[in-house]
Amino acid sequence: LIVGASAFFYNGSIPKRRFWGMGKRKNILLLLSDQQRLDTVSAYGMDCICRTPHIDRLAEEGMKFRNAFCTSAICAPSRASVMTGLYAHRHGVIDNYTDIKEGVPLLGDCMASAGYYCGYVGKWHVSPVKTPAECGFEDNLPFMGYGFPGSRVFPSLKFDIPPVNTPNYYAEYLKEKGFEGVDVSHGFMGNNPALQIQEMFCRHEGPVESTIEYFVAQETNRLIEKARDKDQPFFIWSNFWGPHSPSIVPEPYYSMYRPEDIPEHPSYCEDFHDKPYGYYLTEKMWGLSDYGWKGFQEIAARYFGHCTLIDDCVGMIVEKLKECGLYEDTIIIYSADHGDCMGAHRLIEKGAFTFDEIYRIPLVVKGLGTKDNESLVLLQELMPSILELAGMRPPKKVDGESLVPLMLGEVPDNGRKYIYGEYHYHFYTARQRMVRNLEYQFTFNENERGELYDLGKDPWMLKNVCYEKEYEGIKRCLMDRMSEFMKETEDPAGVWFERIREFY
């Protein structure tokens, strides 16, 4: 490893390990949800009422990372980071519309070249141009583009961003199974008259078998059955659309959690007086203010139901692996591309804010070690980790290191003291950078005030102490770390940061 003060670059040397070179290589199944907050996975024990027994069982049999973070809490940048092992400003996908730079090695291509059968199913949102087939996945039924497959399928749904440039495979599934015409009801959205285009949740009026998540699980199981008959290990990347809003869930999940049982989030008292003005505008845009916490209770109850539906689909996939005799030979990784504020700071979804609710994610690994790990780790490090499990190294330098030694419990800690995060565009342009450790977090908003949070005293990031005299030394230390990150990763935001940091 080439270890700087803030960044880690994988130099390509990999030790010989017991899961290759001594027989058949392990299969790898990556299950990725979309916009799932850490405290919705009950294995993390964060006093959330949401239940995820199947993911919990994977964590019990395996291990979980307690301090895993994405480096960009926007769908496409984060997913492209998994595909490339790079920060968003290095792979080029800085928002949901830009593409991966030419010449950047891709995880799917690398795994295919290593002799793995590669399959992909569900939400894509890695590239607006490249398809999974063009990235090494020979079997794929993706939701291309923003890719909500219920759009124009559920007659009463207003949310209208369907898959593009490919058939709507979910719609074809409904037709094949006799579920045509299935609809939604009880749509809930904010009261901003300029945003009557996206429900926060709906009730799915068909059976569980007609839901999007069930379709993804069934397609994953189809790929598993196909892989069973091949004389090669498999790498399957399965992507649930949820619990990203709109949470469209059937009974019993729709009514599984009582809204009145969901306690107010500790940061719902946010008044935005010491935050960038964009935070206030984002809260107003969603049009949820007038509903108060009772409105978020309604939304969160369906969101939790969506998480439990996904968990049951994970259980279906696990059962298929066992049925096919592949469970013991398969490493299962469960994570999310980012989280969801879901009422934290009066906000919902994600955006130009660096709160833990959207940057800190679940990361569960079954099939390697059995000891949880407290290290600061990055979602994009799944790329070099999966390649190491396949006996490979990244063709080019990546922004991170393999997590395999931590997954196996061979080392207790990766030695990382700081992590780096970035935001470029979602709804509005606001280049933003974040550096944090387990004690403090500093956020650079290039045309707005800075943010500094004392996580020991203020874990919910309510009080911005960026300009308080007693924190000057801590702020300078974190700004130095940010400067090192920017230089090491050639972040273009560093030019402006260096010119104004003494006055920031």
C-alpha atoms as one frame of an Amber mdcrd trajectory, in Angstrom:
protein
   0.000   0.000   0.000   1.027   3.547  -0.704  -0.422   5.316   2.318  -0.766
   9.069   2.460  -2.084  11.075   5.358  -5.577  10.893   3.984  -5.912   8.647
   0.921  -5.112   5.037   0.166  -4.052   3.785  -3.241  -3.971   0.095  -4.065
  -0.616  -0.746  -5.673  -1.611  -4.139  -7.023   0.256  -6.581  -4.796  -2.033
  -9.227  -3.348  -1.108 -11.958  -0.897  -1.888 -15.602  -1.543  -5.038 -16.504
   0.327  -6.805 -19.735   1.082  -9.877 -19.047  -1.055  -8.043 -19.348  -4.367
  -5.190 -21.396  -5.676  -6.440 -24.354  -3.640  -9.509 -25.371  -5.630 -12.573
 -23.671  -7.006 -12.771 -19.918  -6.515 -15.632 -18.536  -4.448 -18.751 -17.135
  -6.069 -19.492 -13.488  -5.273 -22.981 -12.021  -4.913 -23.236  -8.246  -4.452
 -26.667  -7.099  -3.263 -27.075  -3.325  -3.413 -30.129  -1.420  -2.272 -30.814
   2.209  -3.123 -31.053   4.950  -0.532 -31.166   2.705   2.538 -30.285   4.323
   5.824 -27.950   2.442   8.165 -30.425   2.265  11.029 -32.941   0.318   8.940
 -30.734  -2.790   9.176 -31.569  -4.128  12.613 -28.255  -5.983  12.911 -26.673
  -2.609  13.631 -28.723  -2.284  16.810 -29.477   1.415  16.490 -32.848   1.345
  18.276 -34.797   1.397  15.038 -38.103  -0.451  14.875 -37.374  -1.648  11.318
 -36.769  -5.412  11.124 -34.404  -7.150   8.674 -33.997 -10.744   9.940 -32.478
 -12.171   6.739 -29.754  -9.525   6.457 -29.221  -9.866  10.209 -28.602 -13.590
   9.714 -25.966 -12.847   7.082 -24.304 -10.527   9.587 -24.481 -13.183  12.314
 -22.875 -15.801  10.071 -20.392 -13.276   8.716 -19.400  -9.764   9.721 -20.353
  -6.140   9.276 -18.458  -2.892   8.976 -19.697  -0.369  11.522 -18.121   2.695
   9.911 -18.685   2.257   6.181 -19.267   5.366   4.066 -20.056   6.146   0.471
 -17.958   8.983  -0.943 -20.800  10.602  -2.869 -24.366  10.302  -1.630 -25.900
  10.502  -5.118 -26.963   7.339  -6.971 -24.909   7.341 -10.180 -21.659   8.763
  -8.744 -21.756   6.241  -5.915 -22.539   3.268  -8.174 -19.862   4.314 -10.633
 -17.423   4.374  -7.712 -18.280   0.735  -6.966 -17.695  -0.070 -10.648 -14.348
   1.761 -10.816 -12.913   2.018  -7.291 -12.500   5.767  -7.800 -13.815   9.022
  -6.375 -16.479  10.663  -8.526 -14.224  13.489  -9.729 -11.753  10.826 -10.943
 -14.155   8.476 -12.757 -16.181  11.349 -14.209 -19.722  10.558 -13.036 -20.243
  13.635 -10.885 -24.053  13.588 -11.070 -26.835  11.357 -12.381 -26.231  12.362
 -15.997 -22.496  12.320 -16.773 -20.561   9.292 -17.994 -17.508   7.323 -16.907
 -14.303   8.606 -18.449 -12.789   6.586 -21.264 -10.018   4.220 -20.260 -11.178
   3.720 -16.681 -11.092  -0.023 -15.819 -14.493  -1.454 -14.900 -15.249  -4.107
 -12.305 -17.458  -6.151 -14.640 -14.860  -6.257 -17.397 -12.173  -7.297 -14.931
 -14.274 -10.097 -13.466 -15.235 -11.388 -16.914 -11.575 -11.411 -17.946 -10.808
 -13.447 -14.815 -13.149 -16.181 -16.028 -16.200 -15.315 -13.955 -19.742 -15.670
 -15.241 -21.030 -12.129 -14.740 -24.697 -11.273 -14.322 -26.472  -8.018 -13.551
 -30.079  -7.334 -12.605 -32.127  -4.359 -11.448 -31.317  -0.683 -11.187 -28.298
   0.320 -13.289 -27.611   4.059 -12.939 -23.871   3.599 -13.375 -23.670   5.243
 -16.795 -26.250   7.033 -18.952 -24.624   5.555 -22.071 -22.823   2.295 -21.311
 -24.999  -0.757 -20.695 -24.128  -3.604 -18.315 -23.281  -5.719 -21.375 -20.706
  -3.101 -22.360 -19.219  -3.305 -18.873 -18.623  -7.054 -18.817 -21.983  -8.460
 -17.661 -23.009 -11.092 -20.207 -26.423 -11.672 -18.585 -28.374  -8.567 -17.674
 -31.882  -7.195 -17.333 -31.201  -3.653 -16.128 -33.400  -0.656 -15.401 -31.522
   1.862 -17.555 -31.428   5.616 -16.972 -33.006   6.811 -13.727 -34.962   3.670
 -14.375 -38.057   3.442 -12.179 -39.841   0.479 -13.792 -43.223   1.255 -12.222
 -43.513   4.515 -14.170 -46.179   4.230 -16.918 -46.937   0.733 -15.614 -48.974
   1.662 -12.532 -51.888   3.706 -13.983 -52.356   5.928 -10.915 -48.677   6.708
 -10.332 -47.551  10.274 -11.033 -43.805   9.565 -10.759 -42.777   9.321 -14.406
 -39.127   8.377 -14.937 -39.198   4.925 -16.574 -36.253   2.900 -17.907 -34.819
   4.245 -21.173 -33.177   2.699 -24.253 -34.128  -0.845 -23.224 -37.391  -2.704
 -22.781 -39.087  -2.378 -19.407 -38.297  -5.907 -18.248 -40.461  -5.491 -15.161
 -43.484  -4.640 -17.316 -42.761  -7.714 -19.431 -42.604  -9.803 -16.254 -45.996
  -8.521 -15.104 -47.517  -9.410 -18.457 -45.949 -12.864 -18.463 -47.206 -13.617
 -14.930 -50.720 -12.255 -15.495 -50.278  -9.169 -13.306 -51.033  -6.586 -16.004
 -52.999  -3.624 -14.745 -51.723  -3.801 -11.177 -52.058  -0.328  -9.674 -51.151
   1.811  -6.676 -53.223   3.863  -4.268 -52.831   6.193  -1.285 -50.160   8.268
  -3.006 -48.526  10.740  -0.608 -46.524  13.760  -1.748 -45.557  17.173  -0.489
 -47.694  20.268  -0.973 -45.245  22.319  -3.039 -47.372  23.123  -6.130 -44.225
  23.068  -8.280 -43.405  19.475  -7.293 -46.571  17.450  -7.737 -44.661  14.847
  -9.720 -43.196  12.423  -7.177 -44.977  10.479  -4.490 -43.146   9.733  -1.262
 -44.983   6.423  -1.028 -47.918   4.476  -2.434 -49.686   1.266  -1.560 -49.080
  -1.443  -4.144 -52.438  -3.076  -4.807 -51.130  -6.352  -6.226 -49.617  -9.379
  -4.469 -46.001  -9.413  -3.320 -45.131 -11.433  -6.435 -46.058  -8.428  -8.587
 -43.672  -5.967  -6.918 -40.472  -4.575  -8.398 -38.355  -5.997  -5.573 -39.780
  -9.485  -6.037 -38.983  -9.241  -9.749 -35.357  -8.343  -8.951 -35.109 -11.286
  -6.553 -36.613 -13.664  -9.112 -34.208 -12.505 -11.796 -31.301 -12.882  -9.387
 -32.427 -16.442  -8.732 -32.636 -17.091 -12.469 -29.019 -15.999 -12.823 -28.030
 -18.201  -9.880 -29.674 -21.217 -11.508 -27.892 -20.443 -14.751 -24.578 -20.048
 -12.924 -25.052 -23.412 -11.220 -24.822 -25.167 -14.576 -21.621 -23.421 -15.638
 -18.145 -24.688 -14.947 -16.951 -21.328 -13.664 -17.419 -19.137 -10.592 -19.989
 -16.357 -10.784 -20.121 -12.669  -9.967 -23.718 -11.449  -9.792 -24.548  -7.849
  -8.999 -28.194  -7.518  -7.965 -29.748  -4.097  -7.433 -33.011  -3.311  -5.680
 -34.685  -0.060  -6.689 -35.888   0.539  -3.162 -36.242   1.754  -0.559 -35.654
   4.887  -2.674 -38.858   6.924  -2.816 -41.491   6.421  -3.900 -41.727   3.451
  -1.539 -44.329   1.364  -3.335 -45.113  -1.604  -1.124 -48.000  -4.075  -0.822
 -49.608  -5.463   2.265 -48.540  -6.703   4.733 -45.517  -4.402   4.418 -47.546
  -1.234   3.855 -49.161  -1.533   7.297 -46.349  -3.435   9.010 -45.098  -0.421
  10.964 -47.388   1.982  12.788 -46.520   5.611  12.044 -47.268   6.660  15.605
 -44.575   4.264  16.893 -41.783   6.055  15.032 -40.037   8.515  17.378 -39.041
  11.960  16.198 -35.521  12.067  14.814 -33.206  13.980  17.194 -32.268  16.444
  14.423 -35.819  17.170  13.259 -35.613  20.324  15.406 -33.190  21.779  12.815
 -33.715  25.523  12.207 -31.045  25.969   9.461 -29.783  29.204  11.018 -26.124
  28.100  10.827 -26.420  25.946   7.686 -25.982  26.851   4.005 -29.127  28.444
   2.572 -29.504  25.592   0.077 -30.456  23.250   2.933 -33.442  25.444   3.755
 -34.457  25.649   0.093 -34.217  21.881  -0.313 -36.505  21.373   2.675 -39.017
  23.796   1.183 -38.802  22.184  -2.258 -40.089  18.836  -1.005 -43.142  20.571
   0.466 -43.261  18.492   3.640 -42.963  21.284   6.226 -46.678  21.697   6.848
 -47.118  18.015   7.675 -44.725  18.219  10.637 -43.225  15.087  12.117 -46.548
  13.281  11.647 -45.967  13.462   7.903 -42.522  11.925   8.253 -43.992   9.200
  10.450 -46.292   8.247   7.579 -43.422   8.262   5.073 -40.984   6.410   7.336
 -43.519   3.674   8.102 -43.775   2.806   4.390 -40.006   3.209   3.955 -39.435
   0.733   6.778 -41.953  -1.619   5.185 -40.020  -1.319   1.932 -36.793  -2.248
   3.756 -38.417  -5.340   5.238 -39.798  -6.311   1.818 -36.262  -6.107   0.425
 -35.018  -8.147   3.364 -37.534 -10.888   2.583 -36.336 -10.823  -1.028 -32.785
 -11.295   0.266 -34.125 -14.322   2.114 -35.535 -15.688  -1.163 -32.124 -15.318
  -2.810 -30.361 -17.030   0.089 -32.813 -19.930  -0.132 -32.099 -20.278  -3.839
 -28.367 -20.424  -3.174 -28.965 -23.176  -0.624 -31.321 -25.035  -2.954 -28.644
 -24.955  -5.666 -25.934 -26.102  -3.275 -24.039 -22.829  -3.719 -24.540 -21.078
  -0.389 -21.361 -22.271   1.315 -19.289 -21.417  -1.760 -20.710 -17.910  -2.165
 -19.501 -14.687  -0.584 -22.518 -12.404  -0.106 -22.031  -8.655   0.250 -25.021
  -6.482   1.207 -24.808  -2.695   1.083 -26.487   0.466  -0.232 -25.344   3.188
  -2.616 -26.188   5.831   0.012 -28.722   6.607   2.717 -31.768   8.841   3.173
 -32.342  11.716   5.576 -35.919  10.514   6.169 -36.729  13.405   8.487 -33.231
  14.074   9.793 -32.704  17.863   9.677 -36.285  18.134   8.335 -35.003  16.745
   5.031 -35.747  13.718   2.889 -33.707  11.773   0.331 -30.198  13.148  -0.309
 -28.544  16.257  -1.710 -25.952  18.931  -0.995 -25.551  18.038   2.671 -23.024
  15.734   4.304 -24.994  14.226   7.165 -24.350  10.694   8.387 -27.880   9.676
   7.459 -26.915   9.775   3.775 -23.154   9.056   3.845 -22.945   6.258   6.402
 -24.185   2.955   4.992 -24.692  -0.703   5.914 -21.993  -3.112   4.723 -22.478
  -6.778   5.609 -20.247  -9.617   4.367 -21.035 -13.342   4.691 -18.593 -16.061
   3.689 -15.264 -14.761   4.952 -14.599 -13.713   8.567 -16.984 -13.541  11.493
 -15.763 -10.517  13.423 -17.256  -7.048  13.012 -14.866  -4.235  12.141 -14.769
  -0.617  13.298 -12.403   0.728  10.612 -13.336   3.673   8.431 -13.983   2.054
   5.044 -15.332   3.238   1.687 -18.026   1.702  -0.503 -15.799   2.107  -3.576
 -13.294  -0.257  -1.930 -15.603  -3.101  -2.892 -13.981  -2.913  -6.333 -10.427
  -3.899  -5.289 -11.897  -6.241  -2.659 -13.965  -8.212  -5.180 -11.009  -8.348
  -7.548  -8.784  -9.692  -4.782 -11.369 -12.374  -4.037 -11.071 -13.312  -7.726
  -7.278 -13.448  -7.464  -6.798 -10.197  -9.366  -5.571  -6.689  -8.830  -6.992
  -3.463 -10.306  -5.402  -2.752 -13.713  -4.787   0.836 -12.604  -4.399   2.663
  -9.319  -7.676   3.021  -7.395  -8.779   5.278  -4.554  -8.742   2.793  -1.737
  -7.531  -0.604  -0.684  -8.922  -4.106  -0.606 -11.077  -4.765   2.450 -10.385
  -8.501   2.328  -7.916  -8.516   5.262 -10.554  -6.730   7.355 -13.334  -9.006
   6.078 -11.279 -12.058   7.076 -10.316 -10.605  10.434  -6.618 -10.937   9.575
  -6.003  -7.371  10.725  -8.100  -5.473  13.280  -7.825  -2.039  11.681  -6.832
  -0.462   8.368  -5.129   2.479  10.036  -7.297   5.028   8.250  -7.917   8.161
  10.274  -9.931  10.264   7.823 -12.369   9.817   4.961 -13.261  12.154   2.104
 -16.625  12.796   0.466 -17.845  14.940  -2.398 -20.947  16.423  -3.981 -21.299
  18.193  -7.319 -24.890  18.382  -8.530 -28.356  17.134  -7.661 -31.250  19.587
  -8.074 -28.705  22.433  -7.989 -24.957  22.872  -8.461 -22.998  23.244  -5.240
 -19.512  21.800  -5.180 -19.049  20.435  -1.706 -16.284  18.449  -0.023 -16.275
  16.702   3.333 -13.477  15.320   5.486 -14.129  13.558   8.753 -12.847  11.166
  11.343 -14.753   9.606  14.233 -14.580  12.814  16.278 -15.097  15.750  13.923
 -16.435  16.539  10.470 -15.549  19.520   8.286 -17.517  20.429   5.154 -16.296
  22.873   2.520 -19.113  24.570   0.596 -17.244  26.560  -2.025 -19.708  29.450
  -2.309 -21.301  29.158   1.132 -20.291  29.065   4.790 -18.296  26.119   6.048
 -19.478  23.503   8.504 -17.674  21.893  11.417 -19.295  19.460  13.820 -18.013
  18.104  17.109 -19.393  14.577  16.776 -18.681  13.688  20.383 -20.790  16.536
  21.739 -23.155  16.825  18.779 -23.602  13.472  16.986 -26.664  14.754  15.092
 -24.741  17.695  13.574 -27.095  20.390  14.793 -24.555  22.998  15.944 -22.115
  24.324  13.356 -18.959  25.362  15.237 -16.934  26.219  12.129 -16.334  29.831
  13.187 -16.006  29.392  16.930 -12.607  30.372  18.322 -12.101  27.248  20.451
 -12.303  25.053  17.336  -9.772  26.986  15.211  -7.032  24.386  15.665  -9.317
  21.459  14.845 -10.673  23.279  11.807  -7.147  23.978  10.525  -6.140  20.338
  11.014  -9.160  19.101   9.051  -8.568  21.665   6.321  -4.979  20.405   6.042
  -6.288  16.863   5.618  -8.730  18.089   2.982  -5.901  19.821   1.133  -3.940
  16.553   1.097  -6.927  14.642  -0.274  -7.424  17.226  -3.003  -3.785  17.123
  -4.068  -3.473  13.327  -3.983  -6.655  12.771  -5.999  -6.227  15.811  -8.291
  -9.585  17.185  -7.231 -10.422  20.285  -9.314 -12.156  21.814  -6.297  -8.713
  22.208  -4.755  -7.834  25.284  -6.828 -10.515  27.463  -5.248 -10.071  25.845
  -1.833  -6.358  26.693  -1.682  -6.939  30.276  -2.793  -9.518  31.111  -0.132
  -8.872  28.671   2.721  -7.142  31.278   4.899 -10.296  33.373   4.815 -12.808
  30.539   5.006
